[in-house]
Every structure is written in C-alpha cells, then in structure tokens.
Amino acid sequence: MPMSSDKSAIKVGFGPKTESNSFTQSGVKVAAELTRQSGFECGFFRWNPFDVDELLAYDILVFIKYIPGLDVLTALKAAGKIMVLDYQDTFLYPSVYETNLLRRLAKKIFYLSMEREAARQFALLDGCFIATPLLSDVVHKAGMRPLELPRQIYNDDNESHFKEATDAVDGVVLYWTGVSLNQPQNDAILPVLRRLKDRYGCRVVCDTDRKGEHDWIEYRTFDNATWSREMLVADIAFRWRDTSNLQHFKDPNKVLSYMAAGLPAVIHPTASERLVVKDGETGFFASTVDDFERVVTRLVLEPDLRRKVGEAAHVEVWEKYSLRKHVKCLRGHLLRLLQVHS
C-alpha cells in the first residue's frame, strides 16, 4: 500500500506481508480502518529479509507474529522508531509459558542461548498487542509491555450473512477449520465423528490447507476470500485441542469465528475460550470425549437447540467484538506511545 506525501500524518507500517490470516486480519483490515481515521497513513512491509530502508519510512512499526533480527531492531531503535509486536497466536520462547517453577528453570537452562537472543530482541520493542489478559504474565516474562486490545473477528461478512438454522436431523454438517498442522488435534474425537456419520448421516467437513488421510471426511481448500460464506454450509462447529501449556494460552480466534457465523460450537475449552463462551448459552464445553459425543449428538437431534445457541452466539459476538472497537483501542495505544517518545 503506497503512502501519500502528507508529512503531517503518522505513518504506520504493518508486516511482514504473508499469506496467513493473521496478516489479513491484523495488517490489511486494521490498516484500512486506521487509515479512515484522520492523522494516520498505513502501509505494508516485506521480509525475507527485512529491509531497513523500507522500515525507516514509518514512524510506527507493527510486527505481526514475526520480528526482525537484533541488528535491524537496533538500527530502528536508534532511529527513534516505535515498534510493537502483535502477538496473533505467535510463540515467544519456551520458558515463558511454563507454570511449574522447576520446569521453567530447566527450560531456561536448556534453551539459554535461544532465549537470551529472543529476550534481547523483545527488550527493544515498545510493547506487545494481546487479545486476552491471560497473556499478560507471559508477555511480561518475555520482557515486553502488554497492550491489551478487544478481540478481533476474522469473518466480518458474517455480521450480516450468518447461519439460518434448518430443521434437519439427517445429513447435519459438522465443521472444523484450521491448518493441516493442527489436524492431528482432532485425533481423540475422530471415532466420535465417524459414529455420528454412520448413525445419523452427518457430514464431516474440514476447511484446511491440505487434504487429510480420512476418506470419510470432506476436505475443502481454505480460501480467506470465500470462507465466511462457505462456513454457512455447516450446522455445528467443533474445536478440540491438546492440554499443553502453549494451547492453554491460545487465542479463541477459531471459536469466535464460529460464533460470529451463528454456529453452535462444541469445544474442549482453553482458558481464553472460557472467557468468551457461555457454556450452554452461546456454545458448549466438553471436558471429555464422552461429553463431546453427548453434546454433539444432542445438537444433531435437536434443531431448535442449534438455532437457539447459534443465534445467541451471533448476537453476543457482534455486540462485544468488532474491527471498529479493536482499531479504536489500537489507535489509543499508538497515540500514547507517541506521547511517551515525544
């Protein structure tokens, strides 16, 4: 995105450019909304490698998930640039996620060289955008200042185009979306999904970047441009995760997307998902595989429950979370950082 010649505007760069949803969400969409507000001009920068001269064109740099090496960050800091990491489901370094003191110490020792280098990079940043208070301690441990934002909804089109529940109990579509790397997280519930297919004729649909190994699952190629409409083929969404420390801190982006589309979702909840879903009202928690089968079976057989929970989820999400609210808060953070530097 080229910038104009308005020298009075605050120039904000978002990047690095990638094909991932995180860049579309926290880069392209946020930049467009921020540009609508007077006083800001936005652009996007590249990587592999990061180009110092390109980065120096901006007053503020928002690094989405990935940051440059120490030499580039040092040069930018010396030039007085404001630099912020947008966490966006990234990974900082192992010890900051560890809650057990002994294991944390062991990880600090084992990963000493890598963590020391990362800590030096993070120390040059002016803050880290996070979408859940659960990450505040993690970001602090990594040596950054957490800057909390309202959560983002990835599928904005679903505010006005959302699921209209059907009365069907046969051929009900069970839906999951995610990268192929995360497909194995569903292994524990695959037998349940297969039984639901065999007993009730359910279709299991996965929007992903690569076809999986199961011929009874319908794998569709994820396309960010059409995803919000394609998701509406679903009747029930699901999300299962492992119980590692890293998963514990995962943002609830996927579940928010399901809710924003008006889908009732059954999830093995992380701590952050417990903050956005009301169990039994705007979605369902399943602490065990048996719980998962029981709740999904009930939703398959009770269309009115699917409709009630899906509609409640849609209302809840769009009342609390939106791009407009997110950017209003982000704008405030950027202005305060500028005041500190002035």
C-alpha positions in Angstrom: 0.0 0.0 0.0 1.7 3.2 -1.1 1.7 6.2 1.2 0.8 9.8 0.2 3.1 12.8 0.7 1.2 14.2 3.7 4.2 14.9 6.0 1.9 15.6 9.0 0.3 12.2 9.1 1.6 9.5 11.4 3.0 6.7 9.2 2.3 3.2 10.5 3.7 0.1 8.8 2.2 -3.3 9.2 4.0 -6.5 8.3 5.7 -8.6 7.4 3.5 -9.5 4.4 2.4 -13.1 4.5 -0.4 -15.2 3.0 -1.7 -16.1 6.5 -5.0 -15.0 8.1 -3.1 -13.1 10.8 -1.7 -10.7 8.3 -5.0 -10.2 6.6 -6.6 -9.6 10.0 -4.1 -7.5 11.9 -2.5 -6.0 8.8 -4.7 -5.4 5.8 -8.0 -4.9 7.7 -6.6 -2.9 10.6 -4.6 -0.7 8.3 -7.7 0.1 6.2 -9.8 1.0 9.2 -7.0 3.0 10.8 -6.4 4.9 7.6 -10.1 6.1 7.7 -9.3 7.9 10.9 -7.6 11.3 10.3 -4.0 11.7 11.1 -2.8 8.2 10.1 -1.3 6.7 6.9 -0.6 3.0 6.7 1.5 0.8 4.5 2.9 -2.8 4.5 6.5 -4.0 4.6 8.2 -7.2 3.4 10.5 -9.7 4.9 13.0 -12.5 4.0 14.9 -10.4 4.5 13.5 -7.3 6.3 14.8 -4.2 4.6 16.0 -1.4 7.0 15.5 1.4 4.5 11.9 0.3 3.8 11.2 0.1 7.6 12.7 3.5 8.2 9.9 5.1 6.1 7.4 4.6 9.0 7.0 6.3 12.4 5.5 3.2 14.0 6.1 -0.4 13.0 3.6 -3.2 13.9 5.2 -6.6 13.6 2.6 -9.3 13.2 3.9 -12.5 14.7 7.4 -12.1 13.3 10.1 -9.6 14.2 13.5 -8.8 12.5 16.8 -9.8 13.9 18.7 -7.9 16.5 20.8 -5.9 14.1 17.7 -4.5 12.3 15.8 -3.8 15.5 18.8 -2.0 16.9 19.0 0.3 13.9 15.3 1.1 14.0 15.6 1.8 17.8 18.5 4.2 17.2 16.4 6.0 14.6 13.6 6.5 17.2 11.0 4.2 15.6 8.2 2.9 17.8 8.0 -0.9 17.5 5.2 -3.2 18.6 4.7 -6.9 18.3 1.2 -8.1 17.5 1.1 -11.5 19.3 -1.5 -13.0 17.0 -1.1 -16.6 18.2 2.7 -16.5 17.9 5.3 -18.2 20.1 7.8 -16.2 22.2 10.1 -18.8 23.8 9.6 -22.0 25.9 10.1 -20.9 29.5 7.6 -18.0 29.5 4.7 -20.5 29.0 5.8 -22.8 31.8 3.8 -22.6 35.0 5.9 -25.1 37.0 8.9 -23.3 38.6 11.2 -26.2 38.3 10.3 -26.9 34.7 10.6 -23.2 33.9 14.1 -23.2 35.3 15.1 -26.3 33.4 13.8 -24.8 30.1 15.7 -21.5 30.8 18.9 -23.5 31.1 18.2 -25.9 28.2 17.2 -23.0 25.8 19.6 -20.5 27.3 21.2 -19.3 24.1 18.0 -19.1 22.1 16.0 -17.4 24.9 18.8 -14.9 25.6 18.8 -13.8 22.0 15.0 -13.5 21.9 14.9 -11.5 25.1 17.4 -9.0 23.7 15.1 -8.6 20.6 12.0 -8.2 22.7 13.7 -5.6 25.0 13.9 -3.3 22.0 10.1 -3.3 21.4 7.8 -0.7 22.9 5.0 -3.2 23.6 3.1 -6.3 22.6 -0.6 -6.3 21.5 -2.5 -9.1 23.1 -6.2 -10.1 22.9 -6.5 -11.9 26.2 -5.5 -10.9 29.7 -4.2 -14.4 30.2 -1.2 -13.5 28.1 -0.2 -10.5 30.2 2.1 -12.6 32.5 3.6 -14.4 29.6 4.5 -11.2 27.8 5.9 -9.7 31.0 8.1 -12.7 31.4 9.5 -12.2 27.9 10.4 -8.6 28.8 7.6 -6.7 27.0 4.8 -4.4 28.0 1.4 -6.0 27.2 -1.0 -3.7 25.4 -4.5 -5.3 25.6 -6.9 -4.9 22.7 -10.5 -6.1 22.2 -10.5 -9.4 20.3 -10.9 -9.5 16.5 -13.4 -11.3 14.5 -11.9 -12.8 11.3 -15.1 -13.2 9.3 -16.6 -9.7 9.2 -19.0 -10.6 6.4 -20.9 -12.9 8.8 -22.2 -9.9 10.8 -25.0 -9.6 8.2 -24.7 -13.0 6.5 -25.0 -15.8 9.1 -26.3 -19.3 9.6 -30.1 -19.7 9.4 -30.6 -23.0 11.2 -32.5 -25.8 9.5 -34.8 -28.4 11.0 -32.8 -31.2 9.5 -31.7 -34.2 11.7 -30.3 -36.1 8.8 -27.2 -35.0 6.9 -26.3 -32.5 9.6 -22.9 -30.9 8.8 -20.2 -31.0 11.4 -17.5 -28.4 10.7 -13.8 -27.6 11.6 -11.4 -25.2 10.1 -7.6 -24.9 10.6 -4.2 -25.6 9.1 -3.1 -29.1 8.3 -0.6 -28.9 11.1 -3.4 -28.9 13.6 -5.5 -31.7 12.1 -4.0 -34.3 14.5 -5.5 -32.4 17.4 -8.8 -33.9 16.4 -7.5 -37.5 16.7 -9.2 -38.1 20.0 -12.6 -37.3 18.7 -12.3 -38.9 15.2 -14.1 -42.1 16.4 -17.0 -40.0 17.6 -17.2 -38.1 14.4 -17.2 -41.4 12.4 -20.0 -42.8 14.6 -22.1 -39.6 14.1 -21.6 -40.0 10.3 -22.6 -43.7 10.4 -25.6 -43.4 12.8 -27.1 -40.1 11.7 -25.7 -39.5 8.2 -23.7 -36.5 9.4 -21.2 -34.9 7.0 -17.8 -34.0 8.5 -16.3 -31.0 6.6 -12.9 -29.6 7.2 -11.7 -26.3 5.7 -7.9 -26.6 5.6 -4.8 -26.1 3.5 -4.1 -29.8 2.8 -6.2 -32.9 2.4 -6.1 -35.3 5.3 -5.9 -39.1 5.4 -9.5 -40.0 6.1 -11.7 -40.7 3.1 -14.9 -40.2 5.1 -14.1 -36.6 5.9 -14.8 -33.9 3.2 -11.6 -31.7 3.0 -12.1 -28.4 1.4 -9.3 -25.9 0.4 -9.4 -22.9 2.7 -9.9 -19.6 0.9 -9.9 -16.5 3.0 -11.9 -14.6 0.4 -14.8 -17.0 0.4 -14.5 -18.7 3.8 -17.2 -16.7 5.6 -19.9 -17.8 3.1 -18.6 -21.3 2.7 -18.8 -21.8 6.5 -22.6 -21.4 6.4 -23.0 -24.9 4.9 -22.2 -26.1 8.5 -24.8 -26.8 11.2 -22.5 -27.5 14.1 -18.8 -26.4 14.6 -16.3 -28.2 16.8 -12.8 -27.5 18.1 -10.7 -29.9 20.1 -7.2 -29.1 21.5 -4.5 -30.8 23.5 -3.8 -29.6 27.0 -0.3 -28.3 26.6 0.8 -25.0 28.2 1.0 -23.4 24.8 -2.5 -24.4 23.9 -3.7 -23.1 27.2 -2.8 -19.6 26.1 -4.2 -19.9 22.6 -6.4 -17.0 21.5 -10.1 -18.1 20.8 -10.0 -16.8 17.2 -11.5 -20.0 15.7 -14.3 -20.2 18.2 -15.1 -16.5 17.8 -15.3 -17.1 14.0 -17.8 -19.9 14.5 -19.9 -17.8 16.9 -19.8 -14.8 14.5 -21.2 -17.0 11.8 -24.1 -18.1 14.0 -22.9 -21.6 14.5 -23.3 -23.5 17.8 -19.8 -24.7 18.7 -18.8 -27.7 20.9 -15.2 -27.2 22.2 -12.7 -28.6 24.5 -12.1 -25.2 26.1 -8.8 -23.3 26.7 -8.7 -20.7 29.4 -9.2 -17.9 26.9 -12.2 -19.6 25.3 -13.8 -19.8 28.7 -13.7 -16.0 28.7 -15.8 -15.6 25.6 -18.2 -18.6 25.6 -21.1 -19.0 28.0 -21.5 -22.8 28.4 -24.9 -23.9 27.3 -25.9 -20.5 26.1 -23.6 -19.3 23.4 -21.7 -22.6 22.9 -20.9 -25.8 24.7 -17.8 -27.0 26.7 -16.8 -30.7 26.5 -14.2 -31.7 29.1 -14.0 -35.3 27.8 -14.6 -37.2 24.6 -17.8 -38.7 26.1 -19.0 -35.2 26.8 -18.3 -34.2 23.3 -20.3 -37.1 21.8 -23.2 -36.5 24.1 -23.4 -32.8 23.3 -22.9 -33.1 19.6 -25.5 -35.9 19.4 -28.0 -33.7 21.2 -27.4 -30.8 18.8 -27.8 -33.2 15.8 -31.2 -34.4 17.1 -32.5 -31.1 18.4 -32.7 -28.4 15.7 -34.3 -25.9 18.0 -31.3 -26.1 20.3 -28.9 -25.5 17.3 -31.0 -22.4 16.4 -31.2 -21.0 19.9 -27.5 -21.3 20.7 -26.3 -20.2 17.3 -28.4 -17.1 17.3 -27.3 -16.3 20.9 -23.7 -16.7 19.9 -24.1 -14.4 16.9 -25.7 -11.6 19.0 -23.1 -11.9 21.8 -20.1 -11.7 19.5 -21.2 -8.8 17.4 -22.2 -6.8 20.5 -18.8 -7.2 22.1 -16.2 -7.6 19.4 -15.7 -5.8 16.1 -13.0 -4.3 14.0 -14.2 -0.8 14.8 -13.7 -1.4 18.6 -10.4 -3.1 18.0 -8.9 -0.2 15.9 -10.3 2.5 18.3 -8.4 0.9 21.1 -5.3 0.3 19.0 -5.3 3.9 17.9 -5.3 5.0 21.6 -2.3 2.8 22.3 -0.4 4.2 19.3 -1.1 7.8 20.3 0.1 7.1 23.9 3.3 5.5 22.7 3.9 8.6 20.5 3.4 10.9 23.5 6.0 8.8 25.5 8.5 9.2 22.7 7.9 12.9 22.1 
